[in-house]
Amino acid sequence: MFAKIDYESLALFGKFGGAMLGLLLLVWLIAVLTPKAAKLIDKLSGKPRPERVQDNIKPEEYEVHSFFEDVPLKKQENKNDGEKQEDFP
């Protein structure tokens, strides 16, 4: 009624699981330490930090338009000032 434990397979699974956890730990450490190392290298090399640029955002440049709209209406009106276009010939 009792199952025999195969210790050889259990040790093999344990080694494989430990290797996978070690690999994931290594990837995590690289992902965490790389930005910190880059910051330290920049600091030691005397590289100046980039300055913040003022955002001169024009709202008309960031309007949301329909997917099917070829040219936004405001730009189309400005482009065709003085020209009269007819929809049908």
Sequence and secondary structure as in RCSB ss.txt:
>XXXX:A:sequence
MFAKIDYESLALFGKFGGAMLGLLLLVWLIAVLTPKAAKLIDKLSGKPRPERVQDNIKPEEYEVHSFFEDVPLKK
QENKNDGEKQEDFP
>XXXX:A:secstr
      HHHHHHHHHHHHHHHHHHHHHHHHHHHHHHHHHHHHHHHT            GGGG    TT SS HHH
HHHHTTT    S  
